[in-house]
Amino acid sequence: MHDVRGAADIMADGTQGSVVCDAVSIGLGFELAEAGLANVVPVTPRPDPCPP
């Protein structure tokens, strides 16, 4: 468990600050196949969760 705690690199609630990180981020890889598009609809942009 100590190794997992030592890998904490982000805050669980999404905030940033000078406190100790309490969550672990991960990266995932995917292999995709080409897809056909039909009935494309517009998407409403979401606000940036990490403003400058």
Long-range contacts (C-beta under 8 A, 24 or more apart in sequence): 14-49
